[in-house]
């Protein structure tokens, strides 16, 4: 079938709107009519060569829509079901069997290679192969071909723009607090960066009843929003060394810290702000793949710090996405305060607005 897609043809370039052909669905696959899709930094990083994805490609990995058709063997969903689409995992490797699908041993192949197990690709345009199946979906399009395992049935009465970003960014930030670090009630948490991932962590910390939720963020508007969403303190890094500002709030240092920036200098400020036997969660992807952790062996030994790399919030999507939806319904996780919608055809305008800092979480919606 044919679909309108935003195709990436060159790094650092705008997406082009093109008509593509989608094959399938084959065995184990699900064809989804996309209603909304979030724009994530990972989409742009992949376009620009930070991830091993061949161009031309269709990105997009925070889709929400209605099942149009299913392939042989699919029983999890049926045509007409509303689904959120998340990352792909195999379901059979030791990590998947241990309920850690974001560390699937086949993660790279399933999410970046754009190939089915038989070596074929599902997308093309005028006979030219287009890389698809990005994060098992490539949802920057009117239709998305996903896998049974990475679709999650969701309620039909919620706006698609609320469901869509849960598939990656929201579950990553929330899962960092509620799953990866399992922040305890009454504890202190420091979050570097008040983008959509960092603010999802803030909202999750409020749900977990952390006593001190401190955000480090250079933009005043984002600091204000962090306080509105549950942060107890918002620190401007330009106002002085972060560790000094944090220890003026929590003298002994924080129990948990989360970095969403990927910047070693920012991470160093977090380390200096932590108490003994604290946990540091790393989410942000560094611009330099050779970037090293600013933590000496002696510091690690003396402080007893645990460093945790976090992918997709260590979540099991079939469990965690419904949990976040219920928290949203209860008014305890206001995802809507992060989202700004754009027509799908204005994808390049949405990216530009995000780059200028005018919006936190752009979500593309279809008519």
C-alpha positions in Angstrom: 0.0 0.0 0.0 1.0 3.7 -0.3 1.6 6.2 2.5 2.8 9.7 2.9 6.1 9.7 4.8 8.8 12.2 6.0 11.9 10.8 4.4 15.4 11.6 5.6 17.8 11.7 2.6 20.9 13.5 4.0 22.3 14.3 7.4 21.6 17.7 8.8 18.9 18.2 6.2 15.2 18.7 6.3 12.8 15.8 5.9 11.1 15.5 2.5 7.4 14.6 2.2 7.2 11.7 -0.2 4.8 8.9 -1.2 6.2 5.5 -0.3 5.2 1.9 -0.7 4.8 -0.3 2.4 4.8 -4.1 2.1 3.0 -6.4 4.5 2.0 -7.1 7.0 3.8 -10.4 7.0 3.9 -13.0 9.8 4.0 -11.3 13.2 3.6 -7.8 11.8 1.0 -5.1 12.4 0.0 -2.3 10.0 -1.1 0.8 11.9 -2.8 3.9 10.6 -0.8 6.6 12.5 -2.8 9.2 14.3 0.1 11.0 16.0 3.9 10.6 16.5 6.3 12.4 18.8 9.5 13.8 17.7 12.5 12.6 19.7 16.1 13.7 19.7 17.0 10.1 18.8 15.2 10.6 15.4 17.4 13.5 14.6 20.6 11.9 15.9 19.9 8.9 13.7 19.3 11.1 10.7 22.6 12.9 11.3 24.7 9.7 11.6 25.0 9.1 15.3 23.2 5.8 15.0 23.9 3.1 12.4 20.9 3.7 10.1 21.3 3.9 6.4 19.7 6.7 4.4 17.3 7.3 2.9 15.2 6.3 5.8 11.8 6.9 7.5 12.3 7.6 11.2 9.7 8.2 14.0 9.5 5.9 17.0 6.7 7.3 19.2 3.7 6.4 17.2 0.0 6.0 18.2 -2.7 4.9 15.9 -5.3 2.3 14.9 -4.6 -1.2 13.7 -5.4 -1.5 10.0 -4.4 -5.1 9.4 -2.4 -7.9 11.1 -0.1 -10.6 9.7 -0.3 -14.3 10.2 0.0 -15.4 13.8 -0.8 -12.1 15.4 -3.2 -12.5 18.4 -2.3 -9.5 20.7 -4.3 -7.0 18.7 -6.9 -6.9 15.9 -8.0 -4.5 13.2 -9.7 -1.5 14.8 -7.7 -1.6 18.1 -6.0 1.6 19.2 -2.3 1.1 19.9 0.8 2.9 21.2 4.0 1.8 19.5 7.3 1.5 21.3 10.7 0.0 20.8 11.2 -3.5 19.3 12.6 -6.5 21.2 12.8 -10.2 20.3 11.1 -11.7 23.3 13.3 -14.8 23.4 16.9 -13.7 24.4 18.0 -13.9 28.1 17.3 -10.1 28.6 13.8 -10.4 27.2 13.0 -13.5 29.2 14.3 -11.7 32.3 11.8 -8.8 31.7 14.5 -6.4 30.5 13.4 -6.0 26.8 15.2 -2.6 26.4 18.5 -4.6 26.7 17.4 -7.2 24.2 20.4 -9.0 22.7 18.9 -8.2 19.3 18.1 -4.6 20.0 20.5 -3.1 17.4 19.2 -5.3 14.6 15.5 -4.9 15.4 15.6 -1.2 16.0 18.3 0.2 13.5 18.9 -2.2 10.7 15.6 -1.8 8.9 15.4 -5.4 7.9 13.1 -8.3 8.6 14.5 -11.6 9.7 14.5 -12.7 6.1 16.7 -9.8 5.1 13.9 -7.9 3.2 12.9 -4.3 3.9 9.3 -3.2 3.9 9.6 0.3 2.5 10.4 1.6 -1.0 9.7 4.6 -3.2 9.7 4.3 -7.0 11.7 1.1 -6.8 14.3 2.7 -4.4 14.7 0.9 -1.1 14.0 3.1 1.9 15.2 2.0 5.4 12.2 1.3 7.6 11.3 -0.5 10.8 13.2 2.2 12.8 12.5 1.1 16.4 10.3 -1.5 14.8 7.9 1.2 13.4 9.2 4.1 11.3 6.1 6.1 12.3 6.9 9.4 10.5 4.3 8.4 8.0 0.5 8.0 7.6 0.9 4.3 8.0 3.5 2.3 10.1 4.5 -1.3 9.9 5.3 -2.5 13.4 5.8 -5.8 15.1 3.2 -7.5 17.4 5.6 -7.3 20.3 6.1 -3.6 20.2 2.5 -2.5 20.0 0.5 -1.9 23.2 -3.3 -1.7 23.1 -4.4 1.6 24.6 -7.8 3.3 25.4 -9.7 5.0 22.5 -10.8 8.0 24.5 -7.4 9.6 25.1 -6.0 12.1 22.6 -3.4 10.4 20.4 -0.9 13.2 21.1 -0.9 12.1 24.8 -0.4 8.4 24.1 2.3 8.8 21.4 5.2 10.3 23.4 4.9 7.7 26.1 6.4 5.1 23.7 9.9 6.4 24.2 10.7 9.7 25.9 8.1 9.7 28.6 8.6 6.1 29.6 12.3 6.7 29.6 12.2 9.6 32.1 9.5 8.1 34.2 11.0 4.6 34.1 14.4 6.0 35.2 12.8 7.0 38.5 10.1 4.3 38.9 12.0 1.3 37.5 15.8 1.8 36.9 16.6 3.7 40.1 13.4 2.8 42.0 13.6 6.1 44.0 12.2 5.6 47.4 9.7 7.9 49.2 11.4 10.6 51.2 14.6 10.6 49.2 16.4 13.3 47.3 16.6 13.3 43.5 18.6 15.7 41.2 17.7 15.9 37.5 20.0 17.5 35.0 17.9 18.9 32.1 14.2 19.9 32.0 13.4 18.7 28.6 10.5 16.2 28.1 12.6 13.3 29.5 13.8 15.2 32.5 10.3 16.5 33.3 8.9 13.0 33.0 11.4 12.1 35.6 10.2 15.0 37.8 6.6 13.9 37.5 7.6 10.3 38.4 9.5 11.5 41.4 6.4 13.3 42.6 4.4 10.1 42.2 7.1 8.3 44.2 6.8 11.0 46.9 10.5 12.0 46.9 11.1 14.7 49.5 13.5 16.8 47.4 13.2 17.0 43.6 15.9 19.3 42.3 16.2 20.3 38.6 19.2 21.8 37.0 18.1 23.8 33.9 19.5 26.9 32.2 16.1 28.1 30.7 13.9 30.0 33.2 10.7 28.9 31.5 11.6 25.3 31.9 12.6 25.8 35.5 9.2 27.3 36.2 7.5 24.4 34.5 9.6 21.9 36.5 8.3 23.5 39.7 4.8 23.4 38.4 5.1 19.7 37.7 6.4 18.7 41.1 10.1 19.8 41.5 10.8 21.3 44.9 13.7 23.3 43.7 15.0 24.5 40.3 18.7 25.5 39.9 20.2 27.7 37.3 23.7 26.4 36.5 24.8 29.9 35.6 24.2 31.0 39.2 27.2 29.1 40.5 28.7 25.6 40.9 25.8 23.1 40.8 27.1 21.1 43.7 27.3 24.2 45.9 23.7 25.1 45.0 22.5 21.5 45.6 24.2 21.1 48.9 22.7 24.4 50.1 19.4 22.6 49.7 20.5 19.1 50.8 23.6 19.4 52.9 24.6 15.7 52.8 24.0 15.4 49.1 21.3 13.7 47.0 20.4 10.0 47.0 19.8 9.8 43.3 20.8 11.8 40.2 19.7 11.5 36.6 21.5 13.1 33.6 19.6 13.7 30.4 22.3 15.9 28.8 25.1 13.5 27.9 27.6 16.3 28.8 30.5 15.1 31.0 30.8 18.5 32.7 27.2 18.3 33.7 27.6 14.8 35.0 30.6 15.9 37.0 28.4 18.4 38.8 25.9 15.7 39.6 28.6 13.4 41.0 29.8 16.3 43.3 26.2 16.7 44.5 25.7 13.1 45.6 25.8 11.5 49.0 27.4 8.2 50.0 26.0 5.1 48.4 24.0 7.1 45.9 22.8 6.1 42.5 23.6 7.9 39.2 21.4 7.2 36.2 22.6 8.1 32.7 20.1 8.7 30.0 21.6 11.5 27.8 23.6 10.4 24.7 26.9 12.3 24.4 27.7 14.2 21.2 31.2 12.6 21.4 30.9 8.8 21.5 34.3 8.7 23.2 33.1 10.9 26.1 34.1 9.4 29.4 32.5 9.4 32.8 34.0 12.0 35.1 34.3 9.7 38.1 37.6 8.4 39.5 38.1 4.9 40.8 38.8 6.4 44.3 35.6 8.5 44.2 33.6 5.4 43.3 35.2 3.4 46.1 34.9 6.1 48.8 31.4 7.2 47.9 30.1 3.8 46.9 28.3 5.3 44.0 26.3 3.0 41.7 26.2 4.2 38.0 23.3 2.9 36.0 23.0 3.2 32.2 19.3 3.5 31.3 17.6 2.5 28.1 13.8 3.1 27.8 13.5 3.4 31.5 14.0 -0.4 32.0 10.4 -0.7 31.3 8.2 -3.6 30.1 6.0 -1.6 27.8 2.9 -3.8 28.1 2.9 -3.1 31.8 4.4 0.4 32.1 2.6 2.2 29.3 -0.9 1.4 30.8 0.4 2.4 34.2 1.5 5.8 33.0 -1.9 6.2 31.2 -3.7 5.5 34.4 -1.5 8.1 36.2 -2.4 10.6 33.5 -6.1 9.9 33.9 -5.8 10.4 37.7 -4.2 13.8 37.2 -0.9 12.7 38.6 1.1 12.7 35.4 0.2 15.7 33.3 1.8 14.7 30.0 -0.3 17.4 28.2 1.8 20.1 29.8 4.8 18.9 27.8 3.1 18.5 24.4 2.7 20.9 21.5 1.0 19.6 18.4 1.9 20.3 14.8 0.3 19.0 11.5 2.3 16.1 10.2 3.2 18.0 7.1 4.9 20.7 9.2 7.5 18.3 10.6 10.4 20.6 9.7 8.7 23.6 11.4 8.2 21.5 14.5 11.8 20.5 14.6 12.9 24.1 14.1 10.6 25.2 17.0 12.1 22.5 19.3 15.6 23.5 18.3 14.8 27.2 19.2 13.6 26.0 22.6 10.0 27.2 21.9 8.4 23.8 22.5 9.3 20.8 24.8 7.7 17.9 23.1 6.5 18.4 19.5 3.9 15.8 18.4 2.8 15.5 14.8 -0.8 14.8 14.2 -2.7 13.7 11.1 -6.0 15.1 9.9 
